[in-house]
Amino acid sequence: MTLNEHIDSSTLVDAERNRSKLSDFIGKVRSGRQSTLKSDSNVEPVKKYSFKNWCGNQQSNPAKIFNPTTLEEIIEIVHLAKANNKIIRCASGCFSLSGSSVVNDEGYLVVMKKMNRMFKPVRVSDNVWTVEFETGVSVKELDYHLRRHDPPLALSSNIAATSLTYGGIITLGCHGAGTNSRTLADHVHEVKIVDSTGTLNTFSKEKDPHEFSAAALNLGLLGIIYTYTLRVEPMFTLIMRDTSPPLDYYLGSAKIGGPRLKAMVLGNDQTQIFYNPFFSKKDGCEKVWFKEWNRTNLPVVESRAMTKFKRLAELCGLTICNVIYKAVHKKPEITPFLAKTLYNGTSMNKQEILHASEALHFLGGIESVPFCCCEMSIKMDENFENVINAWNFVVEQVREYASRKAYPLNLMLEMRFIKSSPFLMSNVYDDDPEAIFCMIEAVSMAGTVGFDEFMGKIGQYWMENFNAQPHWAKDWEKLPGIYPHVRRHGSARFEQFDAVRRKYDPDNMFMNKTFAGVLGY
């Protein structure tokens, strides 16, 4: 058995070789009790490792980078870290925009991408199944695995991108657009984690509800997550409807638009709203792009081949878009023209009937466009008026910046609506299981001039006026006053989480700077 310690050329770069791919063996693990993991001092020419995430906003220089392929190798890495007094953080697809995976000379980075085994689904009842898989499994891989099953299975909601891996998706609280589906972590039936002693622990609601409330969404702070077991269901069909109503109809006046927005959201299984500040049709009226999903018994009329072709076309379009948008960095003044041209070429008035696994991943290749974004959760008030005020503050700021020929927001303002979660570290935590949160985010191309300043102003307004909480996977750490804010509003449940965390990681092996501040360290 060998323990590979090398770098994925798409995301992990060697600082001394300008992103060249390195592959190096650090030793062999002999059968038996004695580990023979070797330090890189015996390996040439590797001197220093470097990590860079997908969009380039997070970089670090860990002491070592590991790519385990088995549970035994994960345990060996933990023992090595303990022996050398190193901390551990994990990554996989490296799509997180926060510093969740950042560790420098004080620790090891464990890349879980090769931990991608999937196990046979288990039937729980007529309409409920569970499926266990390792945390390096991607959305695309699990979709394929579930679709091949007899009967075909699916998650009730999911993220749009398919290249991301479930280790990060679940443990950082990511979500789709399904209001009643909540976050992906809320579908967890069981999770297995290797703690700081190298022990494999199994957490479930049946075994210990309190510990499970910490483990299901744990930010990677309880140990290295080996597998998740999710609840899934028989494949179902969705009507996906796209419309482009005037901006002011739903999102103008809070008093008028709030009840309209509420009725629309509660009337759908899933809802997502997009806005580009420079998108308008020939009548000059600003538009928004609404996507609505609802379950149906109507048959799917489009072949899978045609759906795949459309997703490929979308991928090609987004790849071209990425190339074109790079011109914005050199000439920000072309932002309005470019955005308007691209959005006018997008079909926003159509209806499709698709299987769930195809309808939920509606924009093929979205991850091919590196972007920066900050997303926060806002608990909805009775008539959904507060989120319209939060939305309109962004619109006003975009217009004010544009009056100065500045364009920090060049892709979209976007929001989805999900119900609360009982998990202690969830940013949609609430004691009321029926509480609805708006997940609202501003998105620009990676490297957009002025985005951090713009988002700092937006985030501060959302926090002060709506008690907005950060999405752990997005770019939130630079928001002014963010750590005191999250501590002020979440310290009681964070302390409950930390009590569980200390049981499995008393020496802070899995802690890094990003989350130390959240927990008050």
C-alpha positions in Angstrom: 0.0 0.0 0.0 1.4 3.5 -0.8 0.4 6.8 0.6 0.4 9.4 -2.1 1.4 12.9 -1.3 1.1 15.0 -4.4 -0.6 18.0 -5.9 -3.6 18.2 -8.2 -2.4 20.4 -11.1 -5.8 22.2 -11.4 -5.8 23.5 -7.9 -2.6 22.8 -6.0 0.6 24.5 -7.2 4.3 24.3 -6.3 5.5 27.7 -5.5 8.9 27.0 -6.9 7.8 25.6 -10.2 5.0 28.0 -11.2 2.0 25.7 -10.9 3.8 22.7 -12.4 2.3 19.4 -11.3 4.3 17.4 -8.8 3.9 13.8 -7.8 6.0 12.4 -5.1 6.0 9.3 -2.8 6.8 10.0 0.8 6.9 6.4 1.9 5.1 3.1 2.0 2.7 1.9 4.7 3.7 -1.6 5.5 1.1 -4.1 6.5 0.9 -4.5 10.3 0.9 -2.1 13.2 4.1 -0.1 12.5 3.8 3.0 10.3 6.7 3.9 8.0 5.4 7.3 6.7 8.5 9.3 5.8 9.1 13.0 6.0 9.7 15.0 2.8 13.3 15.6 4.0 14.0 12.2 2.4 12.3 13.2 -0.8 13.8 15.4 -3.5 13.2 17.9 -5.1 10.1 19.0 -3.1 11.0 21.7 -0.7 7.8 23.6 -0.2 4.1 23.0 -1.0 1.6 25.6 -2.0 -2.2 25.6 -2.2 -4.5 27.8 -4.2 -8.2 27.5 -4.4 -10.4 27.6 -7.6 -10.8 31.3 -8.0 -7.4 32.3 -6.5 -8.6 34.3 -3.5 -7.2 31.8 -0.9 -3.6 30.6 -0.9 -1.4 28.9 1.6 1.8 27.0 2.1 1.1 23.8 4.2 4.0 21.7 5.6 2.7 18.8 3.5 -0.2 17.9 1.2 -1.6 14.4 1.2 -4.0 12.7 -1.2 -5.3 9.6 0.7 -7.1 6.8 -1.1 -8.2 4.6 1.9 -9.5 5.0 5.4 -6.2 3.4 6.6 -4.2 6.2 5.0 -6.4 8.8 6.6 -5.7 7.3 10.0 -2.0 7.2 9.3 -2.0 10.9 8.4 -3.7 11.7 11.7 -1.1 9.7 13.6 1.7 11.5 11.7 0.2 14.9 12.5 -0.1 14.0 16.2 3.5 12.8 16.3 4.7 16.0 14.7 2.3 18.4 16.5 0.7 19.5 13.2 -2.9 20.7 12.6 -5.0 19.3 9.7 -7.4 20.9 7.3 -9.1 19.2 4.4 -10.0 20.1 0.8 -11.3 18.3 -2.2 -12.6 20.2 -5.2 -11.1 23.4 -3.7 -14.1 25.5 -4.6 -14.6 27.1 -1.2 -14.1 30.8 -1.3 -13.4 31.1 2.5 -10.3 30.1 4.3 -11.8 26.8 5.4 -8.9 24.8 3.9 -6.1 27.3 4.6 -3.2 25.9 6.7 0.4 26.9 6.5 3.7 25.6 8.0 1.9 24.6 11.1 -0.1 21.9 9.5 -1.0 19.4 6.8 -3.6 19.8 4.0 -5.4 16.6 3.2 -7.0 16.5 -0.3 -9.9 14.1 -0.3 -10.6 14.0 -4.0 -9.4 10.3 -4.4 -11.7 9.2 -1.6 -14.6 8.7 -4.0 -16.2 5.3 -3.3 -20.0 5.0 -3.3 -21.9 2.2 -1.7 -25.2 0.5 -2.6 -28.3 2.5 -1.6 -30.3 1.0 1.3 -34.1 1.0 1.3 -35.6 2.5 4.5 -39.3 2.7 3.5 -41.3 2.9 0.3 -40.1 6.4 -0.6 -37.0 6.8 1.5 -33.6 5.3 0.8 -30.1 6.1 2.1 -26.8 6.1 0.3 -23.3 6.2 1.8 -20.3 7.6 0.0 -16.8 9.0 0.7 -16.4 12.7 0.9 -14.4 13.1 -2.3 -17.5 12.1 -4.4 -18.6 14.9 -6.7 -22.2 15.9 -7.4 -22.0 14.5 -10.9 -20.6 11.1 -9.7 -23.4 10.7 -7.1 -26.1 11.7 -9.6 -24.8 9.0 -12.0 -24.6 6.4 -9.2 -28.2 7.1 -8.0 -29.6 7.2 -11.5 -28.2 3.8 -12.4 -29.9 2.3 -9.4 -33.1 0.3 -9.7 -35.3 2.2 -9.0 -33.5 5.4 -10.0 -33.0 7.7 -7.1 -32.3 11.4 -6.5 -31.8 14.1 -3.8 -34.8 16.3 -3.3 -32.7 19.4 -3.8 -29.1 20.1 -4.8 -26.6 22.8 -5.8 -26.4 23.8 -9.5 -22.8 23.0 -10.1 -21.8 19.4 -10.6 -18.0 19.4 -10.1 -18.1 20.2 -6.4 -17.6 17.4 -3.9 -19.8 16.6 -1.0 -17.3 16.8 1.7 -17.2 20.6 1.4 -20.8 21.0 0.3 -22.3 19.4 3.3 -19.8 20.3 6.1 -20.0 24.0 5.2 -23.8 24.2 5.0 -24.3 24.6 1.2 -27.8 24.4 -0.2 -30.0 24.3 -3.3 -33.2 26.3 -3.9 -35.7 23.9 -2.3 -37.6 25.7 0.4 -38.6 22.6 2.3 -35.4 20.8 1.5 -33.3 23.1 3.7 -29.5 22.7 3.4 -27.7 19.5 2.1 -26.6 18.8 5.7 -30.3 18.4 6.6 -30.4 15.3 4.4 -27.6 13.6 6.4 -28.6 10.3 8.0 -25.2 9.4 9.3 -21.6 10.7 9.2 -18.3 8.9 10.0 -15.4 11.0 11.2 -11.8 10.1 12.1 -10.9 12.1 15.2 -7.6 13.3 16.6 -6.7 9.9 18.0 -7.2 8.2 14.7 -10.5 6.6 15.9 -13.4 6.3 13.4 -16.6 7.6 15.0 -20.2 7.2 13.7 -22.7 10.0 14.4 -26.5 9.7 13.9 -29.6 11.3 15.2 -30.7 7.9 16.6 -27.4 7.3 18.4 -27.0 10.8 20.0 -29.1 13.8 18.7 -27.0 16.4 20.4 -23.7 15.2 19.1 -25.3 14.7 15.7 -26.4 18.3 15.7 -22.7 19.2 15.8 -21.3 16.5 13.5 -23.7 16.7 10.5 -22.5 20.2 9.8 -19.1 20.4 11.5 -16.9 22.8 9.4 -14.3 20.1 9.4 -13.6 20.8 13.1 -14.3 17.3 14.5 -11.8 15.4 12.4 -11.4 14.1 8.9 -14.8 13.2 7.5 -14.7 9.7 6.0 -18.3 9.1 4.7 -21.7 10.7 4.7 -24.9 8.8 4.4 -27.7 10.9 2.9 -31.5 10.3 2.6 -32.6 10.1 -1.0 -35.9 9.3 -2.8 -37.1 7.7 -6.0 -36.4 9.8 -9.0 -39.1 12.5 -9.7 -39.9 15.0 -12.4 -39.9 18.8 -12.2 -41.4 21.5 -14.3 -38.8 24.2 -14.5 -40.2 27.6 -15.5 -38.2 30.6 -16.5 -39.6 34.2 -16.6 -38.2 37.7 -16.7 -40.7 40.0 -15.0 -40.0 43.7 -14.4 -37.7 44.3 -11.4 -40.3 46.6 -9.7 -43.2 44.1 -9.8 -41.8 41.9 -7.0 -38.8 43.8 -5.8 -39.8 47.5 -5.9 -41.9 48.6 -3.0 -41.4 46.4 0.1 -45.0 46.9 1.1 -46.4 45.8 -2.3 -43.8 43.5 -3.5 -43.3 41.6 -0.2 -46.6 39.8 -0.2 -46.2 39.0 -3.9 -42.8 37.5 -3.3 -44.0 35.5 -0.4 -47.0 34.0 -2.3 -44.7 33.1 -5.2 -42.0 31.5 -3.0 -44.5 29.5 -0.9 -46.3 28.4 -4.1 -43.2 26.8 -5.5 -41.1 23.8 -4.5 -38.0 25.8 -5.4 -37.3 29.4 -6.3 -34.2 31.3 -7.4 -34.0 34.9 -8.5 -31.2 36.5 -10.5 -30.6 40.2 -11.3 -27.9 41.9 -13.3 -27.9 45.7 -12.8 -27.4 46.3 -16.5 -29.9 43.9 -17.9 -33.0 45.4 -19.7 -35.0 44.6 -22.8 -35.7 46.9 -25.7 -38.4 48.8 -23.7 -35.6 49.9 -21.3 -37.4 48.3 -18.3 -35.1 46.5 -15.8 -35.8 42.8 -15.6 -35.1 40.0 -13.2 -34.7 36.3 -14.1 -37.0 34.0 -12.1 -36.5 30.2 -12.0 -39.3 28.2 -10.4 -39.4 24.4 -10.0 -42.4 22.3 -9.1 -43.0 18.6 -9.0 -45.2 17.1 -11.7 -46.5 13.8 -12.9 -46.2 14.9 -16.5 -43.8 12.9 -18.6 -40.4 14.1 -19.6 -40.5 14.9 -23.3 -36.9 15.8 -23.9 -34.3 13.0 -24.4 -31.3 12.8 -22.1 -29.1 13.2 -25.1 -30.7 16.6 -25.9 -30.4 17.7 -22.3 -26.8 16.8 -22.2 -26.3 18.7 -25.5 -27.9 21.8 -24.0 -25.6 21.5 -20.9 -22.6 21.2 -23.2 -23.7 24.2 -25.1 -24.1 26.1 -21.8 -20.6 25.1 -20.8 -19.2 26.4 -24.1 -21.1 29.6 -23.7 -19.8 30.1 -20.2 -16.3 29.3 -21.2 -16.5 32.0 -23.9 -18.2 34.3 -21.4 -15.2 33.8 -19.0 -12.8 34.8 -21.8 -14.8 37.9 -22.8 -15.3 39.0 -19.2 -11.6 39.1 -18.6 -11.7 42.3 -20.7 -13.6 43.9 -17.9 -10.5 43.8 -15.7 -8.7 46.0 -18.2 -11.6 48.2 -19.1 -14.3 48.3 -16.4 -16.2 50.9 -18.3 -17.4 48.3 -20.8 -19.2 46.4 -18.0 -22.7 47.7 -18.7 -22.5 47.0 -22.5 -21.0 43.6 -22.0 -23.4 42.5 -19.3 -26.4 43.7 -21.3 -25.3 41.9 -24.4 -24.7 38.6 -22.7 -27.9 38.7 -20.7 -29.9 39.6 -23.7 -28.6 36.4 -25.4 -29.9 34.3 -22.5 -33.3 32.6 -22.8 -35.3 33.6 -19.8 -38.8 32.8 -20.9 -39.2 29.1 -21.3 -40.6 25.9 -19.6 -39.1 22.5 -19.4 -40.1 19.2 -17.9 -37.0 17.3 -16.7 -35.9 14.6 -14.3 -34.8 16.1 -11.0 -31.1 15.3 -11.5 -31.2 17.4 -14.7 -33.5 20.2 -13.6 -31.5 21.0 -10.5 -28.2 21.4 -12.4 -29.7 23.8 -14.8 -26.6 25.7 -15.9 -23.9 23.4 -17.3 -20.3 24.4 -16.5 -21.1 27.2 -14.1 -17.9 26.4 -12.3 -15.9 27.2 -15.4 -16.3 30.9 -14.6 -14.1 31.7 -11.6 -16.0 34.3 -9.5 -15.9 36.0 -6.2 -19.0 36.2 -4.1 -20.3 36.8 -0.6 -23.5 35.2 0.5 -25.5 35.7 3.7 -28.7 34.4 5.3 -31.5 36.7 6.4 -34.5 35.4 8.4 -37.6 36.4 6.6 -40.1 38.6 8.3 -43.9 38.0 8.1 -44.4 39.6 4.7 -40.9 39.2 3.2 -40.5 42.9 3.3 -37.0 42.9 4.9 -35.3 41.0 2.1 -36.7 43.4 -0.4 -35.1 46.2 1.5 -31.9 44.2 1.7 -32.0 43.7 -2.1 -32.8 47.3 -2.9 -29.9 48.6 -0.9 -27.6 46.6 -3.3 -29.5 48.0 -6.3 -29.1 51.5 -5.0 -25.4 51.0 -4.3 -24.8 49.6 -7.8 -26.4 52.7 -9.3 -24.4 55.0 -7.1 -21.1 53.3 -8.1 -22.1 53.3 -11.7 -22.6 57.1 -11.6 -18.9 57.2 -10.8 -18.1 54.8 -13.6 -17.3 52.1 -11.1 -18.7 48.6 -11.6 -17.8 46.3 -8.6 -20.9 44.1 -9.2 -20.7 42.7 -12.8 -22.4 39.3 -12.7 -25.4 39.1 -10.6 -27.3 39.6 -7.4 -29.1 36.3 -6.5 -31.3 34.8 -3.9 -32.9 31.5 -2.8 -35.2 30.6 0.0 -34.8 27.7 2.4 -36.3 26.7 5.8 -34.2 26.6 9.0 -31.8 24.0 10.2 -31.4 22.5 13.7 -27.6 22.1 13.3 -25.6 24.2 15.7 -23.2 25.7 13.2 -25.7 26.2 10.4 -26.1 29.8 9.2 -29.8 29.2 9.0 -30.1 27.8 12.5 -33.4 28.5 14.2 -35.6 26.9 16.9 -38.6 27.3 14.7 -38.5 24.5 12.0 -40.9 26.5 9.8 -38.7 29.7 9.8 -37.7 30.7 6.2 -34.4 32.3 5.4 -33.4 34.1 2.3 -29.9 33.2 1.0 -28.8 36.4 -0.8 -25.5 36.8 -2.5 -23.6 39.3 -4.7 -21.4 37.7 -7.5 -18.6 39.2 -9.6 -15.8 37.9 -11.8 -12.8 36.9 -9.7 -10.4 39.8 -9.5 -13.0 42.5 -10.0 -11.7 45.9 -8.9 -13.5 47.2 -5.9 -15.6 44.1 -5.1 -14.2 43.7 -1.6 -14.9 47.3 -0.7 -18.4 47.1 -2.2 -19.2 43.9 -0.5 -17.9 45.2 2.8 -20.4 48.0 2.6 -23.3 45.7 1.6 -22.4 43.1 4.2 -22.2 45.6 7.0 -25.6 47.0 6.1 -27.2 43.5 6.0 -25.6 42.6 9.4 -26.7 45.8 11.1 -30.2 45.9 9.8 -31.2 42.2 9.3 -28.8 40.2 11.5 -27.4 38.6 8.4 -25.2 35.5 8.9 -22.3 34.4 6.6 -22.4 31.4 4.4 -19.3 29.5 5.6 -18.2 28.4 2.0 -18.3 32.0 0.6 -15.9 34.9 0.9 -17.0 36.3 4.3 -13.9 36.8 6.4 -13.1 40.2 5.1 -16.4 41.7 6.0 -15.9 44.5 8.6 -16.7 43.4 12.1 -17.8 39.9 11.0 -16.3 37.9 13.9 -17.8 40.0 16.7 -21.1 39.9 14.8 -21.3 36.1 14.5 -20.1 35.7 18.1 -22.7 38.2 19.4 -25.6 36.4 17.8 -24.4 32.8 17.9 -22.1 32.3 20.9 -24.5 30.2 22.9 -24.9 27.5 20.3 -21.2 27.8 19.3 -20.3 26.9 22.8 -22.6 23.8 22.6 -20.8 22.9 19.4 -17.4 23.5 20.9 -18.1 21.2 23.9 -18.7 18.4 21.4 -15.7 19.4 19.3 -13.3 19.3 22.3 -14.4 15.8 23.1 -13.1 14.6 19.7 -10.3 17.1 19.2 -9.1 18.3 22.7 -5.7 19.5 21.2 -7.2 21.6 18.4 -5.7 19.4 15.7 -8.4 20.4 13.2 -8.7 24.1 14.1 -7.5 26.9 11.8 -7.6 30.7 11.9 -10.9 31.0 9.9 -13.0 29.2 12.5 -10.9 29.9 15.6 -12.4 33.4 15.7 -15.9 32.1 15.3 -15.5 29.8 18.3 -13.9 32.5 20.4 -10.3 31.3 20.3 
